[in-house]
């Protein structure tokens, strides 16, 4: 298995990053927060987790070991696969997940697209004794370099694509885009990664 990847950031999208390693471009599926910490051309090292299927090999990249461990841990709960695990980390940080599970906070878990009340209750029941107590992980500094502005005039379409890809409906995505538009208006060049994170937070609070 591939435990981490070190290389130059060759490109990013809203859901993935390409790292050039030894002349080969490796595509890593990442959360918006992880992608927001990457700068084109920078040398970075990202913890990774490989998901093997009969018809595919998918590499997931993370900002730090805590995010990676949480990604792998939540998949031990019934009904949670890689796509849902990534959606959970796109909406909630690892520490927020710990607090939600430890505090039987069904409402917070159901802010993740694809998790209903019963699913949230099952996740809490199955992970409570394994996920660790809140504050049990001391977060290190950000692994990747600060992000630069990555957007343009079509930021709304890019953010909507990202939100729909994470499981939100087009109507919910439009509502979130409207909510973050004032923030975009204050940017000389819209930073799509930052706007996507803000939109996710808006939807999580709804």
C-alpha positions as CSV (number, residue, x, y, z in Angstrom):
1,X,0.0,0.0,0.0
2,X,1.1,3.6,-0.6
3,X,1.4,5.3,2.8
4,X,2.3,8.8,1.5
5,X,3.2,10.6,-1.7
6,X,5.8,13.3,-2.0
7,X,6.0,15.4,-5.2
8,X,5.3,18.7,-7.0
9,X,1.8,19.9,-7.3
10,X,1.1,19.7,-11.0
11,X,-2.6,20.7,-10.9
12,X,-5.7,20.8,-8.8
13,X,-9.5,20.6,-9.3
14,X,-12.3,20.9,-6.7
15,X,-12.1,17.3,-5.8
16,X,-8.5,16.1,-6.7
17,X,-4.9,17.0,-6.9
18,X,-2.2,15.8,-9.3
19,X,1.3,15.3,-7.9
20,X,4.2,14.8,-10.2
21,X,6.4,12.0,-8.7
22,X,9.4,10.8,-10.7
23,X,7.9,12.1,-14.0
24,X,4.5,10.4,-13.3
25,X,1.4,12.3,-12.4
26,X,-0.5,10.7,-9.6
27,X,-4.1,11.8,-9.1
28,X,-5.2,12.0,-5.5
29,X,-8.8,12.4,-4.4
30,X,-8.9,15.1,-1.7
31,X,-11.3,17.2,0.4
32,X,-11.7,20.9,-0.4
33,X,-9.7,21.8,2.8
34,X,-6.8,19.7,1.7
35,X,-6.8,21.1,-1.9
36,X,-7.0,24.6,-0.5
37,X,-3.7,24.0,1.2
38,X,-1.9,23.2,-2.1
39,X,0.0,25.6,-4.3
40,X,0.7,24.9,-7.9
41,X,4.4,24.0,-8.3
42,X,5.1,23.5,-4.6
43,X,6.8,20.4,-3.3
44,X,4.4,18.7,-0.8
45,X,4.1,15.4,1.1
46,X,0.6,14.0,1.6
47,X,-0.5,11.0,3.6
48,X,-2.5,8.6,1.4
49,X,-4.9,5.7,1.5
50,X,-5.5,3.4,-1.5
51,X,-8.9,1.9,-2.2
52,X,-8.8,-1.2,-4.4
53,X,-11.8,-2.3,-6.3
54,X,-12.2,-4.9,-9.1
55,X,-12.2,-2.3,-11.8
56,X,-10.2,0.6,-10.2
57,X,-7.4,1.7,-7.9
58,X,-8.2,5.1,-6.2
59,X,-5.7,7.0,-4.2
60,X,-7.0,9.4,-1.6
61,X,-4.8,12.2,-0.3
62,X,-5.0,14.0,3.1
63,X,-3.7,17.2,4.8
64,X,-2.4,15.2,7.8
65,X,-2.3,11.8,9.4
66,X,-5.4,12.6,11.5
67,X,-7.5,13.1,8.5
68,X,-6.2,9.9,6.9
69,X,-6.8,7.9,10.1
70,X,-10.4,9.3,10.4
71,X,-11.1,8.5,6.7
72,X,-10.1,4.8,7.3
73,X,-11.8,4.5,10.6
74,X,-15.2,5.8,9.6
75,X,-15.2,3.1,6.8
76,X,-15.3,0.4,9.5
77,X,-18.9,1.5,10.3
78,X,-21.6,-0.3,8.4
79,X,-22.7,1.4,5.2
80,X,-19.8,3.8,5.0
81,X,-17.6,3.5,1.9
82,X,-14.8,5.7,0.6
83,X,-17.1,8.2,-1.1
84,X,-19.2,8.8,2.0
85,X,-16.1,8.9,4.2
86,X,-14.6,11.6,2.0
87,X,-17.9,13.5,2.1
88,X,-17.9,13.3,5.9
89,X,-14.4,14.9,6.0
90,X,-15.4,17.5,3.4
91,X,-18.1,18.8,5.7
92,X,-16.7,18.0,9.1
93,X,-13.2,18.1,10.4
94,X,-11.9,15.0,12.3
95,X,-12.2,16.8,15.7
96,X,-15.8,17.7,14.9
97,X,-16.5,14.1,14.0
98,X,-15.0,13.0,17.4
99,X,-17.2,15.5,19.3
100,X,-20.3,14.4,17.4
101,X,-19.8,10.7,18.0
102,X,-18.8,11.2,21.6
103,X,-21.7,13.5,22.3
104,X,-24.4,11.4,20.4
105,X,-24.8,14.4,18.1
106,X,-27.0,13.0,15.4
107,X,-27.9,16.4,14.0
108,X,-24.2,17.2,13.2
109,X,-23.7,13.9,11.4
110,X,-26.8,14.3,9.3
111,X,-25.4,17.5,7.8
112,X,-23.3,15.2,5.6
113,X,-25.1,14.3,2.4
114,X,-25.9,10.6,2.4
115,X,-26.3,10.2,6.1
116,X,-29.8,10.1,7.6
117,X,-30.9,9.8,11.2
118,X,-30.6,6.0,11.3
119,X,-27.3,6.1,9.6
120,X,-25.9,8.6,12.0
121,X,-27.2,6.6,15.0
122,X,-25.5,3.5,13.6
123,X,-22.2,5.3,13.1
124,X,-22.3,6.6,16.6
125,X,-23.0,3.2,18.0
126,X,-20.3,1.4,16.0
127,X,-17.5,4.1,16.4
128,X,-18.0,5.4,19.9
129,X,-15.4,3.1,21.5
130,X,-12.9,3.4,18.6
131,X,-12.9,7.0,17.4
132,X,-11.1,8.5,20.4
133,X,-12.2,11.3,22.8
134,X,-12.3,15.0,21.6
135,X,-8.9,16.6,21.9
136,X,-7.1,13.3,21.8
137,X,-5.2,14.2,18.6
138,X,-2.8,17.2,18.7
139,X,-3.0,18.7,15.3
140,X,0.3,19.6,13.7
141,X,0.8,22.6,11.5
142,X,-0.6,22.5,8.0
143,X,1.3,20.2,5.8
144,X,0.9,22.0,2.6
145,X,1.7,25.4,1.4
146,X,-0.9,28.2,1.6
147,X,-3.2,28.2,-1.3
148,X,-3.3,31.0,-3.9
149,X,-6.3,32.3,-5.7
150,X,-7.6,29.6,-8.0
151,X,-10.9,30.8,-9.4
152,X,-12.3,33.1,-12.1
153,X,-15.5,34.6,-13.3
154,X,-17.2,31.1,-13.5
155,X,-16.6,30.3,-9.8
156,X,-20.3,29.8,-9.3
157,X,-20.4,26.9,-11.8
158,X,-17.2,25.4,-10.3
159,X,-18.6,25.6,-6.7
160,X,-21.9,24.1,-7.8
161,X,-20.1,21.2,-9.5
162,X,-18.1,20.5,-6.3
163,X,-21.2,20.6,-4.1
164,X,-23.3,18.4,-6.3
165,X,-20.3,16.0,-6.6
166,X,-20.3,15.8,-2.8
167,X,-24.0,14.8,-2.7
168,X,-25.8,18.1,-2.3
169,X,-28.8,18.9,-4.6
170,X,-28.6,21.6,-7.2
171,X,-31.1,23.7,-5.3
172,X,-29.1,23.4,-2.1
173,X,-25.9,24.3,-4.0
174,X,-27.6,27.4,-5.5
175,X,-28.6,28.5,-2.0
176,X,-25.1,28.1,-0.7
177,X,-23.6,30.0,-3.7
178,X,-26.0,32.9,-3.0
179,X,-24.9,32.9,0.6
180,X,-21.1,33.1,-0.2
181,X,-21.5,35.5,-3.1
182,X,-20.7,38.6,-0.9
183,X,-17.4,37.0,0.1
184,X,-16.6,36.4,-3.6
185,X,-17.3,40.0,-4.4
186,X,-14.6,41.1,-2.0
187,X,-11.9,39.0,-3.8
188,X,-9.9,40.4,-6.6
189,X,-9.9,36.9,-8.1
190,X,-12.4,34.4,-6.7
191,X,-10.6,31.7,-4.7
192,X,-12.8,28.7,-5.7
193,X,-11.4,26.4,-3.0
194,X,-12.1,28.9,-0.2
195,X,-15.6,29.6,-1.5
196,X,-16.4,25.9,-1.7
197,X,-15.3,25.5,1.9
198,X,-17.5,28.4,2.9
199,X,-20.4,27.0,1.0
200,X,-20.0,23.6,2.7
201,X,-20.0,25.3,6.1
202,X,-23.2,27.2,5.1
203,X,-24.9,24.0,4.2
204,X,-23.7,22.3,7.4
205,X,-25.3,25.0,9.5
206,X,-28.6,24.9,7.6
